[in-house]
């Protein structure tokens, strides 16, 4: 199964594509969609829309795993990220690709085995699980790969196969 992991953002959208075969994971590609800080929000969203559409056409994922938003202290940044996340969901939906959403806690639990793991622990385990020589950069790409790994592991669970996990919880 080819899985595209997405780490939502407005300045940087991390992406990572993983091929999952019987519990073995192989990285296909990873990187980031970037927008310039000085651009109006509408232009930034258009860039994300267009770039993600091209990426989906190029890598043809069978599933998209995206991180659910977690608001800490900066609600203004959170709102902008939410706009970007909405665009990600829209493009994937328009392309007919199943969408699966995971909380940061679920990603950490799946990749590290501990839901309160630190960011560096998640990055290190992502690197190891994908047999990479170094932690992927930018951090957003590493996060996206971890999200893809999370779905790869969840998709092989008996609960998932029994239909307990549904596509995009926001639809």
C-alpha positions in Angstrom: 0.0 0.0 0.0 1.3 3.4 -0.9 0.5 5.9 1.8 1.0 9.7 1.7 1.4 11.3 5.1 0.6 15.0 5.5 1.7 17.3 8.3 -0.6 20.3 7.9 0.7 23.9 7.9 0.4 27.1 6.1 4.1 28.1 5.7 5.2 24.5 5.4 3.2 21.4 4.6 5.3 18.3 5.2 4.7 15.3 3.1 6.1 11.8 3.1 5.3 8.8 0.9 5.8 5.3 2.3 5.3 1.9 0.7 3.9 -0.5 3.2 4.1 -4.3 2.5 3.3 -6.8 5.2 4.6 -4.7 8.0 7.7 -3.6 6.1 8.1 0.1 5.2 10.0 1.7 2.4 10.3 5.5 1.9 9.4 6.6 -1.6 9.8 10.4 -1.3 9.4 13.2 1.2 9.7 16.9 1.4 7.6 20.1 1.9 5.2 22.4 0.2 6.3 25.9 1.1 4.5 29.3 0.9 6.0 32.7 1.5 5.1 34.5 4.7 4.3 37.8 3.0 1.7 36.4 0.6 -2.1 36.9 1.3 -3.7 33.8 2.9 -5.7 33.1 -0.3 -2.6 32.9 -2.4 -0.9 30.6 0.1 -3.9 28.3 0.0 -3.9 28.3 -3.8 -0.2 27.3 -3.8 -0.9 24.4 -1.4 -3.9 23.4 -3.5 -2.0 23.3 -6.7 1.2 21.7 -5.4 -0.7 19.0 -3.5 -2.7 18.2 -6.6 0.5 17.7 -8.6 2.0 15.6 -5.8 -1.0 13.3 -5.7 -0.9 12.9 -9.5 2.8 12.1 -9.3 2.9 9.6 -6.4 -0.6 8.1 -6.8 -1.2 7.1 -3.1 -3.8 4.5 -2.2 -4.4 6.3 1.1 -3.7 9.7 2.8 -2.9 10.0 6.5 -3.2 13.4 7.9 -2.5 14.7 11.4 -5.4 16.2 13.3 -4.9 19.7 14.6 -3.7 20.3 18.1 -4.1 23.8 19.4 -1.6 24.7 22.1 -1.3 28.4 22.9 -1.3 30.4 19.6 -4.9 30.2 18.3 -4.2 32.7 15.4 -1.6 30.3 14.0 -3.9 27.4 14.6 -6.6 29.1 12.5 -4.3 29.6 9.6 -3.1 26.0 9.8 -6.8 24.9 9.9 -7.3 26.7 6.6 -4.4 24.9 5.1 -5.6 21.5 6.5 -9.0 22.2 4.9 -7.3 22.6 1.5 -5.4 19.3 2.0 -8.6 17.5 2.8 -10.4 19.0 -0.1 -7.8 18.1 -2.7 -7.5 14.5 -1.5 -11.3 14.2 -1.5 -11.5 15.6 -5.0 -9.0 13.0 -6.2 -11.0 10.3 -4.5 -8.2 9.1 -2.2 -9.3 7.7 1.2 -8.3 10.0 4.1 -7.4 8.8 7.6 -6.8 11.1 10.5 -4.6 10.6 13.5 -3.9 12.6 16.6 -0.3 13.5 17.6 -0.7 11.1 20.5 -1.7 8.2 18.1 1.3 8.9 15.9 3.7 8.9 18.8 2.1 5.7 20.2 2.3 3.9 16.9 5.9 5.0 16.0 7.6 5.1 19.4 5.3 3.0 21.5 4.7 5.8 23.9 2.0 8.5 23.4 4.0 11.2 25.3 7.2 10.6 23.4 9.4 13.7 22.5 9.7 14.9 19.0 13.4 13.7 18.7 12.3 10.2 19.7 9.6 10.1 17.0 12.2 11.4 14.4 14.8 8.8 15.5 12.3 5.9 15.3 11.0 7.1 11.9 14.5 7.1 10.6 15.1 3.6 12.0 11.9 2.2 10.7 12.5 3.5 7.2 16.2 2.5 7.3 17.3 6.1 6.6 20.9 7.3 7.2 19.7 10.6 8.8 16.6 12.2 10.1 14.6 13.7 7.2 14.5 17.4 6.8 12.6 19.6 7.2 11.1 18.4 10.5 7.7 18.7 8.8 8.7 16.0 6.3 9.9 13.7 9.1 6.5 14.3 10.9 4.7 13.4 7.7 6.6 10.2 7.3 5.7 9.3 10.9 2.1 9.9 10.1 2.3 7.7 7.1 4.0 5.0 9.2 1.2 5.3 11.8 -1.4 4.6 9.1 0.7 1.7 7.7 0.7 0.1 11.1 -3.0 0.9 11.8 -4.1 -0.5 8.4 -2.7 -3.9 9.3 -4.6 -4.1 12.6 -7.6 -6.5 13.0 -9.8 -3.6 14.1 -9.0 -1.6 10.9 -9.7 -4.7 8.7 -13.0 -5.2 10.6 -14.1 -1.7 9.6 -13.6 0.0 12.9 -11.6 2.8 11.3 -13.5 4.9 8.8 -12.3 7.5 6.3 -12.0 11.1 7.2 -13.8 11.8 10.4 -14.8 15.3 9.3 -17.1 14.1 6.5 
